[in-house]
Amino acid sequence: MSNAKALKWSFVGQISYFFIYFIFNIILSRILLPADFGLFAIIATFIIFFSLIKDFGLGSYLITRKEVTKELCDLIFYFNLIFSLFLFVLIFLISPAIANFYNDSRLTILIRINALAFLIDAICIIPNTMLVREMDFYRLFIVKISAAAIAGIVAILLAFYGWGIYSLIYQAVLFSLCTCLILFAFRPYKPGKSIQWNKLREVVKFSLPLFLSQFVQYFSRNIDNLIIGRVFGASSLGFYNRAYTIMQMPLQNISTAVTGVLFPLLSKSADDLERTSVIYRKAILGIAYISFPIMAYTFVYSSEIIIFLFGNKWIEVSRLLKIFCIVGMLETIITPVGTLLLSFGKTIQLFKFSTALRVLIIAMIVFGSYFSVKAIAICYMIATIIITPYAIFYAAKEIGKSFIYLAAPLLKVFSVTLLSAGLIYLTKIYLLNFNLILLLGISGILFLCLYLVFSYVAIKSIMSDCISIIVKRKL
């Protein structure tokens, strides 16, 4: 698949998945309680952690290889499957201890059921990785959308008939099952009977530093969930996790859509540093140009957005969401640095980079936990603000450019966003008498118009590049 088509379907896939996930999530939020989502966040923290161990950077190893043989695929498949079975048994055995730690006996059975999703994912590692390697994002789009739709509909039906937290658990398991079945339908794979274990050392040499960096990153991003769930309870975690999830949506959808194509594209052009620098600069500016205004508008109208989407019982989320909007802006800049290093095959440098950043985040989160849930969010924000200049400098160094090469245009995008958000905030007092739909609709259109006008005047070239990425699908 060409770069243009790959980028197109990556965008379409992420936006479509976001839309479906968001709609189902809104419906489930109005049926279930914040405590249900808090409990699910605790479960997901552990399951995703074990999934990270299970993956071990094996998929990334295949993507970065110039040539991939059937024997290499078989080796990775069997190693991943055996390791996953071991981890599944481990999860099964330690789930009572986790339930005891959080003083909730339900966690034992809930974790064990959800762990099935983790095991199913291990089976389809080769079909999924090969589609990414081939940049076949059209089929990946079909896989993700179909699985999300089926799992979401079933979850809503279960929630409606009173299944509570189990509706979220079965949604996760069913999503993995549907994903696996459709992946094998699109990209059949039958593992061989002989395994070349002698090549495992080379795989581990690449994957171990990548796994360690992902482990550090994951731990820093989820230690807040572990602490809040234990110290402040499931309901508080439900509010916190909802705010964090909303913040992550632009990062997961816009950034993932671009970096999903960026990774294999940069891997192929790693020998041409000048081309790499141009591609990377366009990518992060495109991400920032879209993500910054979304986060800024959400910051200004956080309360109204939460009430409109989830209802009054979730209003506590708005106070945390304002803080996470700032985090979200900055993380859209930080996240692609990992993709850049990975595309160069520099997994050891990626581990060092991630560790340096995440140690600060972990320390700040632990400090905030001595005060309140809001203090944790504020400390997270402060750590992210400190980290961002370092991340920009590190990326610029890797592509052979100066700090200004990346920082200057990003600052321009931020300035245009800040000016637009400031003006829309001043008009807010005149719109408060409108009902929520009109208020959000009018303010949203006004903000978009201001942002586009200021962009045309101040950052026309960046605006043009972003349009090129979206419309012409060129990086």
Secondary structure, 3 states (H helix, E strand, C coil): CCHHHHHHHHHHHHHHHHHHHHHHHHHHHHHCCHHHHHHHHHHHHHHHHHHHHHHCCHHHHHHHCCCCCHHHHHHHHHHHHHHHHHHHHHHHHHHHHHHHHCCCCHHHHHHHHHHHHHHHHHHCHHHHHHHHHCCCHHHHHHHHHHHHHHHHHHHHHHHHCCCCHHHHHHHHHHHHHHHHHHHHHHCCCCCCCCCCHHHHHHHHHHHHHHHHHHHHHHHHHHHHHHHHHHHCCHHHHHHHHHHHHHHHHHHHHHHHHHHHHHHHHHHHCCCCHHHHHHHHHHHHHHHHHHHHHHHHHHHHCHHHHHHHHHCHHHCHHHHHHHHHHHHHHHHHHHHHHHHHHHHCCCHHHHHHHHHHHHHHHHHHHHHHCCCCHHHHHHHHHHHHHHHHHHHHHHHHHHCCCCHHHHHHHHHHHHHHHHHHHHHHHHHHHHHCCCCHHHHHHHHHHHHHHHHHHHHHHHCHHHHHHHHHHHHHCCC
